Structures are given as C-alpha cells and as structure tokens.
C-alpha cells in the first residue's frame, strides 16, 4: 500500500512532504492535520517535523457505506 522508502537512520519516520505525496494532498493540508491534532508529529529541530508512518496509516480509516 505504501510507497514511502524509510531511511535507516530513522525507521518509521517520514517527512511532511512524503506524507503529502503518499496521501496525494498538499503539504499545507498535512500541516493543518498536525496543527488540529488529527495527525501526530514530532519536532526534531526548530523547523524539522517528522511523522510516524504508523500514524499516517491510522489516519486512513474507512468511512460509512457498505464494506
């Protein structure tokens, strides 16, 4: 399902840009999800934000309709 390639230095952590690419949304939208608390993220430095890939997958949940 996922086409994100993890780096050895931080397995499971992805950038905002990588999340946006995977979800096919803008980076701004991903940052809004983080700001609202809908997507958990960790701050690595003053301007560096990373997201656990498991948290991205948790965000993708089925909505209504027949399964």
C-alpha positions in Angstrom: 0.0 0.0 0.0 2.7 2.4 0.9 5.5 3.5 -1.4 7.5 5.5 1.1 11.0 4.3 1.5 12.3 4.5 5.0 15.8 5.6 5.7 18.0 3.5 8.0 18.7 6.4 10.4 15.0 7.0 11.4 12.9 3.9 10.6 9.2 4.6 10.6 9.6 8.4 10.5 8.7 10.3 7.3 8.7 14.0 6.3 5.6 16.2 5.8 6.4 16.1 2.0 6.5 12.3 2.0 3.1 12.2 3.8 1.6 14.6 1.3 2.9 12.6 -1.6 1.5 9.4 -0.3 -1.9 10.8 0.5 -1.9 12.9 -2.7 -2.6 16.1 -0.8 -0.7 19.3 -0.2 2.0 19.8 2.4 -0.2 22.6 3.8 -3.1 20.2 4.4 -0.7 17.8 6.2 0.5 20.7 8.4 -3.2 21.6 9.1 -3.9 18.0 10.2 -0.9 18.2 12.5 -1.9 21.6 13.9 -5.5 20.4 14.6 -4.2 17.3 16.3 -5.6 14.9 13.8 -2.1 13.6 12.9 0.6 13.2 15.5 4.1 14.5 14.7 7.4 15.0 16.4 9.6 18.1 16.2 13.2 17.1 15.6 14.6 20.7 15.5 13.3 24.2 15.3 11.9 23.7 11.8 12.1 19.9 11.3 8.9 17.9 11.7 8.6 14.1 11.2 5.6 11.9 11.3 5.5 8.2 12.3 4.3 6.3 9.3 2.1 4.2 11.5 0.2 7.4 12.5 -0.4 8.1 8.8 -1.9 4.7 8.3 -4.0 5.1 11.4 -5.4 8.3 9.9 -6.7 6.3 6.9 -9.8 4.7 8.3 -12.9 3.6 6.4 -15.9 5.9 6.3 -19.6 4.9 6.0 -21.0 2.8 3.3 -21.2 -0.9 2.9 -18.0 -2.9 3.2 
